[in-house]
Amino acid sequence: MELEKWKRNQVFKAIQAAGLAPEGFGWDGGADESCIRYQSSETYFVFGGVPGRYVARYVAGDAPVEEREALSWEAQMRHVERWLDAIKRDVEMPDLWSELRRETELLGAAADEAIENTPFTPDEREEIAERLQERRDYARRTYSLSEEQMRVLDAKLDHLVDATGRLGRTDWRGLFVGTMFAFVLTAALPPESARHILLTFLRSIGHILGHGFPELPSG
């Protein structure tokens, strides 16, 4: 069921008023409902019911599906406006975990361009162990990690130290990034704290890997 033109025009104007681009939306629907989607099928607003008893069903971003009734078209449009506000918030909200993953990938790519997969020397292995211990103590003091979190971190760092004797530096760097990223995820640390732990760990051993990791913008 396609909405009347004047109703679709009101939805168009509401999209503009919300600061969103109408070209990012598209219409479809069935015999009894009309649906407008934003960029993907996961974000949509379904118009159902009849005049005097409109029905709205909508979802935006990661939010659960909302189902509402409205006695008038004006009330139905208020549901539309709330849906559009939720889309705007979702669009403007940064995905901090994705940004963190992107930053570590950028650091890794920079390192891969600068180093060869040569074995660590005994002195380098010893220094890596010392540096990781320093950062371990710093992380505990700075982020108030629990005993269980410290136990997990100790096990992962021991694994990384052991791996310096059997992996080349390029392979070890990849293991390091993956291991530490897994730790900050399972420890459920705030993204900014996780970012700082990862980058300080990387920079503490960057010279051993043959690359001084660049500073990245904060925030």
N, C-alpha and C positions, 0 to 999 in steps of 0.2 A: 504494500500500500504506500503510494507516494504521497508525501505531505503536500498540501496546497502551496502554490507559489508564494503567497504572502507569508506563510509560516516559515518556509525555507529561507525567505529573504530576512526574516527576523533572526533566524539562527546565523545567517551570514553576517549580519551586523553585530550580533553578540560575539562572534569569533573575532571580528576586527576590534571591538571594544575591549576584549580581553588581551589584546596585544599579540594575537596569533595570526598566522597566515592562512587565509581560507583555502589556498591551493594545497595545503597539507591535509585537507579533509576530503572525504568522498562518500557518496550516498549509495546505499543498496537497501534491500528489504524484501519481504515476502508479501503474502496476500493480506495479512492482518497487521503488519508492522512496517515501520520505516526505520532505517538504521543509518547513522552517520558515523564514520570511522576516522580516527586520526592516525595517519601514517601506517598503522598496522591493525590487524584484526583484534589485538589485545586491548586496544583503547577504543571504546565505542559508546554510543548513546542510542538506545532503542526507544522509539516513540510508539506507544501502543494505546489501547483503550479507545474510548469514544468521547465526544464533547460532553462535559459534565462529569466524566470519570476517566481522565487521562491516566495512563500508566507510563512510568519511566523506569528504564533499567540501564545502568551505566557503570563503567569502570574506567579508571585512569591510572596509568603507571602500575605500581605494585599493589595498589589498594584493592580491597575486596569488592565484589559486585554490590552495588546499591540498587534497591528496588523501592520506588516511591509512587504514590498516587497524587493526582492533582485534580481539583474540581473545575479549574479554568485553564485556558491557554496561558494566561499571565503567570499562574502558579507553575505550570509546566516549564515556562521559560526560566523561572528562578532555579529550577533543577538544572536546566541547561547551563546557566551561568555558573552554578557551583561546580559542575563538571568541567567547564572550561577553566575555572580558577585552579582546579586540581591539576589539570594538564599543564597549565603555566608553571605551577610550582614544581611539578615533576621535571619539566624541560629545563628549568633554571637551576635545579638542584644538582650540584656536581656529584659524579660517582667517584668518591674518594678512593675506593679500592681499585677501580679501573685505572685511575690516574697513578696510583702507586705501582701497579703492575707495569704500566707504560714506562714509568721512570726507570724501574729496574731493568726493563728490556733495553731502554736507550743506553743505560750504563753498560750493560752487557755487550751490546753491539759495538760501543766505542772501544771496550776492552778487546774484543775479538779482532778488531782491526789493528791493534797495536802489539799483540803478543803472539808467540808461537807456542805450540803445545809441548814444550820441553819439560823434563822432570824438574822438580824442585831440588835444590841442593840441601844438604843436611842443615846448613846454617839458616836457609830460608824456611825449612820446615820448623825449626826451633823458634824462629821469629814469629811465624804464623801462629804457633801455639801460644806464645806469649801475648801477641796482640789480641787474639780471641779471648784469652783469659781476662785481659784488661777491659775489653768491651763487655764481657759477661758481668764483671763486677760493676761496671758503670750502669748497665741496664738494670741490674737489681736495685741499685741505689736510686736511680732516677725514676723508674716506673713502678716501684713497689710490687714487684712480681711475687706471687705466692710461692710457697714451698713446692707445690706441684708444678707450677710453671717453670721454676728454676730446675727442678729435676729433669723435665723434658728438655729444657734448653741445654743443660749440661750433657745430656745424652747425645743431642744433635751436634754440639761442638766437639765432643769426643770423636764422633763419627767423622766429622770434617777433618780433624787433626790426623786421624788414622789414614784418611784418604789421600793426604799429601804424599804418602810414601808409595802410592800405586797409580796415581793419576797425573797426567800432565797438567800444566797450569791452566790451559784453556778448558779442559774437561772439568777440572776442579772448580774453576770459577762458575761453570754452569751448575754443578752440584751445590755449590755454596748458595747461589741465588735461590734455587729451588727449595733447598732445605730451610733456609731462613724465612722465605715467603710462607712456606707451610707452617712454620712455627708461629708467626705473627697471626695467621688466620685461625689456627686452633686455639691460640691463647686469647682470642677475641679482644685484642688490644684496639684502642681507638686508631683510626687510620693515620692520624698525624704522628702518634707515638710509634706505630709500626714503620712508617716512612723514615722516621729519624733513626730507629734501630738499624734498619736495613742499610741506609746510606752511610751511617757512621761506621758500621762494620765493614762495608765495602771500601770506604776511604782509608780505613786503618791499615788495610793490606794492599791498597792499590799499587803502591810503589813496588811491591814484591811481584805483582802480576805484570809489571812493566808499563803501567799506565796510571797517571794521576787522575782519578775520576773527577770529572768537571762538577762544579757547583751547579745545582739546579735551583730554580726559583722556589721560594717557600710558599705555602698556602695552596 
